[in-house]
């Protein structure tokens, strides 16, 4: 028979046993092999970096990334899931620098590039075992035995093929541009990397005084980067805006600035306007430089015009340093301005300045101090803004002019947008909004990095100016005289390989840059297969992906790099469906960080609650894309509501099935013989299966989870609750068989429907209920097909009727609570007003559930309750103003019941007043129910119930008996008796209660499985009780 099921809700050990079962029996591999003839459903796994530890956000993403493929596998699809490792880039280099005690590129090169690269290669596997254990614990299924690794030669060769393809399309170019640059790492960053590193900072800005040449006046110009002022070569105004020349009323100083900003900068009434101009009138006006550390050959230090200048901040005049800003550089090219760059590649001020060797951002204070000393600083207001920092090392970025390699994404902008529009984004608002806006403003991709550990940029240059892109190892060998047979495609090895220039015959050398590691991960659709060099059919079969999922920050990361490369190479979207997950915060909505001490260790959380509970929390705690406030309380609540309820229902079935030696394989579910309650739960079950199936197919995950949750609640808290006594009878009558088969069917079907979401518990239930009886059944629940809804068994009317029953019961319980009548105290009657009247079968359920002798449906409840009305000031105030007093008085004088009837019938309440008639809608009224002395009424959603609270002696006596039965049942549990154990019950010390028990011994004995109810004596386990104010000692003894 079935293994005994513990009521212990600690699922950790059970999950470990299931994990071992999957591994020992290769269930994941079988889930793929058994569906080889099915449709291929492709999932791409965004590669983590194995030299960093998993965090709680990875539990969330893995929960979603595992669940959808499991579902589609159960739908009959072959779902390949290849794990991958992102192994290149700054994260790895920084880790190795820290390990070796190095700081910066100079020390790396002193250490030696070859040993540094070797240490990088070793470092990427630092936490590989931890990641694999983590993935197994979470229940994340992927092929980790044959992962794609971005540093493998085969992977890099595929990237080279792609880069050559882009080169030959004329989309890969070298340009001297302003690039976001990390001085600590000594390399430019791409725009999508920059987008991931913004921090809000408060810094001092500067309004500097530029002395007008040959005039006793100053031009006021504003900058948020005072360190760039030594490199100033011009001042820029908007050609069409109005500017003024003013004299300060106090000291008589004369300033030029934008008219619209004069009051803000100088103060209202603090100046007198001398002249007004357009910006174009000021063009070419010369000024004296703030600093003259260099003397450029080109003409500079004059006013220029450009439309990019705004009048939202500052003075309406901006300083121009073409080496440190894209707009500045554009203006510089337009006017032929010199490029003064008094900051070096390490971000330090150069020797021409007094602050040589100082990091440029730290030089802000020194520059401001110098200007203030010389009387050239008008003010230095603190300015709060969002400033880009290196997404890996945290150093403030600077915008810096240098040679870099770019992919011309602006050329394929419309293709990007068109391809993105073919994708089903969940939610659409991110795909069309956040991501769509990013594409609308796409910039050329700065692809090169002046670093070491990365995919080498496959461009060779010759002294004669010719450049060649190498697209494969074979091509490299064919063009080179010194390429080793086993060449490793990394620095420094690849740097030594030269090729012969087809133009002049000289040796060409590879450019020194490596590429952005986001290109690595974005190339995985084809590079994981070493396409196009092999696996052509496999790639075509698995491209594009049916599904990917990552957190919202990947709109600037992997989501973009995948789409960018796929558009460049194949001109199609690389994915069909994207589920975006939100960032995981602490319970107060704050970003988690180790420094704050609010980071949740995923291993500790998994060890405390298990994977299913945390997975379920992420599926149900709001839409996937919203931020999640991770809390113990939230996980525990979800665990209790779904997992605890389902497990206890399963344990109930196993307990009684083992007592009766019930084998479900020896019976059939004979629908025509089932009770209304059986048919109801099977209808609900099929509705649940249909809903879960449709919602998972549409990637509507919370909706699928909600359907499952509601069904489990109905199964446990209504079906089993109402059917419990059917399992207690002796022998095996047809009704008992029906109850067993209905509950068995519901549990097995639920285990299959829940398997993608809570894979461990679903497996535990399936193994015990199905495999223990039928060794011919699929070996795992995850090798089963997803259940199919039998729409013939969905009875919508039956479900509506039972929903009404449940609503009436809920309202009835509320009425009992409100009138202080416990459920074990029988009541004489209850009246119900609803849109439809239920039949006797349903009435009997309500009567039994609420312990009420009679339930009567009526359309008139005025005899049981009345209503009082007050004006809703929020809505009536603006409408009627001074007439509110008249309306309030009229409402107080109404016949409440008649007024409520009119409002329900007409949707408005009409009042005939001296000032004229008014019609009030429900939202214009505050309505309170007035209870009568005998009846207690509760109303909600069009249903009203009124319970008769009057108690007769007979009802009170019956209530005593029910209280005693409850106490005896509690003592059975406390004494450790099994459900099937027969007992003797005892009562002593209270004649009233002894008499009650003697008069009702047959009923009590039946309810508590007691062969005898003895009064006046005690035996076995005893306990003193207060029963409705009466003190008595009860005893229970196992026979």
C-alpha positions, 0 to 999 in steps of 0.5 A: 500500500501507500507509504505512511505520510507524515503531517510534518510540513518541513519539506527540506528532506523530502526535496533532497530525496526527490532531487536524488531520485531525479539524479539517480534515475536521470529523469531530466535526461529522460524528459528530453529523450522521451519527447524526441518526436515532439515539437522542439520548444527552445529555451535559452539560458542567460549565462551566469558568471561562475566566479560570482555567487548566486543571490536570491534574485537567481532563485526567482529567475531560475523559478520562472526559467525552469517552470515554463520548460517543464510545462511545455515538456509535459505538453509533449515538446522536446525542450533542450535546455543547455546551461552556459557560463559567461566567462570573459570580461571585467568581472573576472579580471577584477576578481583576479586583480584582487586575488593577486594584489594588483591594481590597474593595467600597468601592474597587470602587464608587469605581472605578465599577460600570460600568467594573468590570462591563465589565472582568469581562466581558472577563476571563472570556475571558482563557484561552479560547484556552488552554482550547480548545487544551487541549481539542483536545490532550486529544481532548475533543470538544465544540461550542465554536463555539456554547457556552452562556455564563452571562452572555448575556442569553438565559441570564439570562432563562431563570434569571429564569423559573426564579426566578419559578417558585420565587418563585410556589411560595413557596420564595424568601424573604428572612430575617434569618439567621445566614449563612456570611459572607466579610468580605473579599468582603462577601457570604454564601455557600451551604452547598455553597460553605462545604463546599468551603473547610474547612481544618484550623487550630490556634487558641487557644480560651478557658475564660472565668470569668463572675462569678456575680451576688451570689455569690463564684463563677464559671461556666466557659464554653468557646468556640472563637471568643474574638472573639465574647465581647464580644457575649456575652448569655447562658450555655447549659447542657443542661437534663437534664445534671448540673452541679456547684459545686466549690471548688478545694483550692488557692486556694479558688475556686468554679466551676460546670461540668458534672460529667462534665467536671470532672476533665478541666478542673480535674484529678482530686482538685483540687477538692471538690464543694459542690453538684450540680444539673441544668442546669434548676436553673441556669436564669436564674442571673445573672452579671456580663458579661465586657465591658459595651461596650453596654447592651442594653434586653432582659434578658441575662447569665443562664443559659439551657437548650437541648438542643444543648449537648453534654458532649464538649468544654469545660466543658458550658457554652457562651457565647451570642452570637446574632449569630454562630451558628445555635444561638445565634440559636435560643436567643436567639429562644427567650429573647428575648435581645438581638442584640449585634453588635460586628463590622461587615460587613467583619469588623472589631471595631466602635468600641464596643470597644478593638479597633476596625478590627481583623479579628475573628479577629486580635482573639482574642489581644487579647480573651484578653490582656484577660481574663487581665489582669483574672483572668477567663481560666481557660485558653486551650487550643490547639484543632485543628479544621476551620474554613470559609474562603472557597472563592475568596479564602481568608479565614476565614468568620464566621457573621454575622446579616444579611438574605439571600435563601434558597430553601427547599430544606428544603421539597423535601428528600424530593423531592431524596432521591427524585429522587436515588434514580433516578440511577445513581451510579458509585460508588453509595457516593457517590450514596447515601453522601456525596451522599445524606447531604448531601441528608438534612441539606439546608439552605435555599440562601442564594441572594443575594450582595452583589456586582456581577458576577452574575445579578441577583436578579429581585425588585423591592421597593416602599416599601409592602412589596410585592415582585414577581418578574420572569420575562422581559425582556418582562414587565420592559418591560411593567411599566416606563416606563424599560426600554431596548429593549436592556437588559443584564441586569447591574448597574448597568444593571438597577439603574436599571430601575424598575417600577410597583407594582400595589398603590400605583402607586409605583416599585419598585426592584430589590433590590441582590443578585446570585445565587449563581453555582452557580445559573448552572451548575445552570440549564444544562440549560434555560438553554443552550437559552433555554428556555422562550422558545425551543427547547422541543422541543430541551430536552425531547429533551435533558433529563434528561442520560444522562451527566455526570461531574465530580470528587468535590468537585462533590457539594457543587457542580454535582451538587447545584445541578443536582439542586436546580434540576431538583427545584424546577422539574421535580421530576425528576433532571436526570441519569441516570448520574453517573461521579465522578472522584477528585482528582489528587494528586502521586506521594506522595499529596499535594494538588498546589499551586503553592506546594508546587512539586508541581503538574503542568503539564497542557500539559507532561505532554501535550507529553511523553507525548501525550493517549492515554497520559495518558487511558489512565493515568486509565482504568486507574490504579484506580477512577474515583472514587479519588484518582490519584497522578499520576506519570511512571512510571505514565504511561510504564508504561501507555503501554508496556504498551498503546500500545507493544505495540499499535503494535509489533504494528501495525508488524509487520503493516504491515512484512510486508504491504508486503513481500508487497504484501498487500491485505486487501480482496482476501481474505476471512477464511475461518473454516473454513480457519483454524488453531487459533491463528487461531480462538483469537485471534478467539475472544479478540477477540470476547470482548474486544469483548463485555466492552468493550461491556458494561462501557462500557455499564455505565460500568465503565471500568477493567474495559473497559480491562483487557479491551482491555489483556489482549487486546492482550497476547495478540495481541502476546505470544502470537498474533504470537509463535507465528505469526511464522514464518507471515509469513516464508514465500515466495509466498502459501499459504493459511496465510499468507493466514489469518495476515494476515487474522486479524491484520488483522481483530484490529488493525482491530477493536481500533482500533474497540474502543479508539477511545473510550479512545485516540482518536488512536492508534485513528485512526492505525491505522484510517486506514492499515489501512482508509482507505488501501485502501478509500476507501469506508470511513467517513472516520474510525474515530469514524464507524464503528459500535462492533464487535459481538461474533460470539458464534458465534466465541467458543469458551470451551473453546478459550480455557480450553485456551490459558489453561492452555497460557499458565499452564504456559509461565509456570510452565515459564519460572519453573522454568527461571529457578529452575534457571538454565537459559536458554530457548535451552538445550534440555531433555529433558522436562517433567512437568505436573500439571493438572486436565485433560490437553491434546492434542498440538497444545497440547503441541507449543506448550508444547514449542516455547515452552519449548524442551523435547523432550517434555511429559508430563501426569501426576497424580503428581509425587511422584517429582519433588518433596516437601514440608515442613510447619511450623505456621502460628502465627497460626492454630494458636497460639490453637487448640492453644497448648501442643500446638504443639510436639507438632504441629511434631514430627509435621509434621517426621516426615511423608512430605511427598508423601503428606501433600500428596496427603492435603491436596489430596484431603481439604482437611485433614491429619489427625495422630494424636497422643498428646494426641488427633487434630488436623485441619489446614486449608491455612491452618494450615500453612506448606508449602515445596516441596523440589526434587530433584537432577534435577528443578526443580518450580514450582506455582501455582493447581493446576498443577505443572510439573517440568523435567528439568534434566539436560543431555546433550552433544547438548542442550548442542550444540543450545543453542550453536547457538541462542545463535549464531542469537540473536547473528546476529539481534542483529547483523542489527539492529545492522547496519541490515539489513531483515527481508527482506534476505538475508545471508552469515554468518561465524565465526572464532577458535574451532574448536569453534564453527566446527565447530558452525556447519559441522555445522548451517549449514542450520538456522542459515542458515534461521533468520537468512535467510543464503544461506551460513554461512562459517567461518574468515573474516570480512566485513561487520559484525563483532563479538566475542562470548562464547557460553556461555564460548567467545570467537568473532568473528561477521560479517554481510554483506548480499548 
